[in-house]
Amino acid sequence: STEIYNQGLGFSPSWQPRMESAAFDADGQLAIHGSGFRGLFTAEGGAGARESQTPLVQLRNIDSQQQTFVLPDGARAWTDAGITSSPIFNFPRGHALATVIVGGIPSRGMMVWVPAAEIEVGLADAGALEPSSIVDFGTRSIGDEHARTFTLASLGDQSLHSLAFSVEGPDAVSFVVGGAVVPSSLRSGASLSPSILFRPNRPGAHNATLVVRSSDADESILRFPLSGSGLNTPPFLNGLTDTRMSEDAAPLILPFTVGDAESPAEGLSVTVATSNSLLIPLSSLWLEGSGAHRTLRLFPATNRSGSSNITLYVSDGMISR
């Protein structure tokens, strides 16, 4: 807590904190040196003096008059002669007036330059991306994958914090973040290269949104549409040709193969139809085997002759042929 002094009572000049120097580091923390940062004050309505609580740092931007108040960094000890503030993010870059308030007594203000974080998002093969630029992954077969490498660069004079790189939207599951691990902070001048892997899980268009969050005050959330399309080629069946057999002959065994560019052969289903059920009933057509190698066992009706078109269909669950 910071105690507020009733300025109506006045105060001795010896109680006033004094700033001798103040400057920001790359992590957005203001280091202040001087004296009186653990000053004494006279409590309102009572006698005696005691040490004040925590000093308070006030910043006021010269151009916009935007102001903020920050406490010392809890991880660093502060002394009568020095304070390091908590990190200051999302504050306008430029000149600001810094004041230290101790026990409600303000120091004289000192002009400081406030740095700011700045992020640039790009593609390794295309350069910087404009906000809302569409990143297209093209058309890929189902089960195939295609990666595009992005770049995240910290261009400001302050490190980036609260950094996050994620995918949202209806088809987010098909756009997988990979490559370099994105940390929560990125020092000024540094960059990294995460990637997104497109894996279509169905035919047709896939859409999602890349969301990049950071402590860049001007672009704290950037969104880039992601698009791609899934292609499912039909499965194939090979090895069958027109054939002849004698009336009442032994069953005919016809081998054939099946396959698919996107699906394993074990997952393909085969069905059969006949155009002449009197000559070759559907019940006399047996499909056997698994994987890529299958057979058709054919039992013609007895004492019959003629011709029939036997049609086989292979399906991957989405397309039959």
Secondary structure, DSSP 8 states (H G I E B T S, - for coil): ------GGG---GGGS-EEEEEEE-TTS-EEEEEE-TT-EEE-TTS--EEE----EEEEEETTT--EEEE-B-TTS---SSEEEB----S--SEEEEEEEEETTEE---EEEEE----EEEEETTTEE--TT--EEEEEEETT--EEEEEEEEE-SSS-B-S-EEEEESTTGGGEEEEES---S-B-TT-EE-EEEEE---SSEEEEEEEEEE-S-SS-SEEEEEEEEEEE----EEE--------TT---EEEEEEEE-SSS-GGG-EEEEEES-TTTS-GGGEEEEEETTEEEEEE---TT------EEEEEE-SS-B-
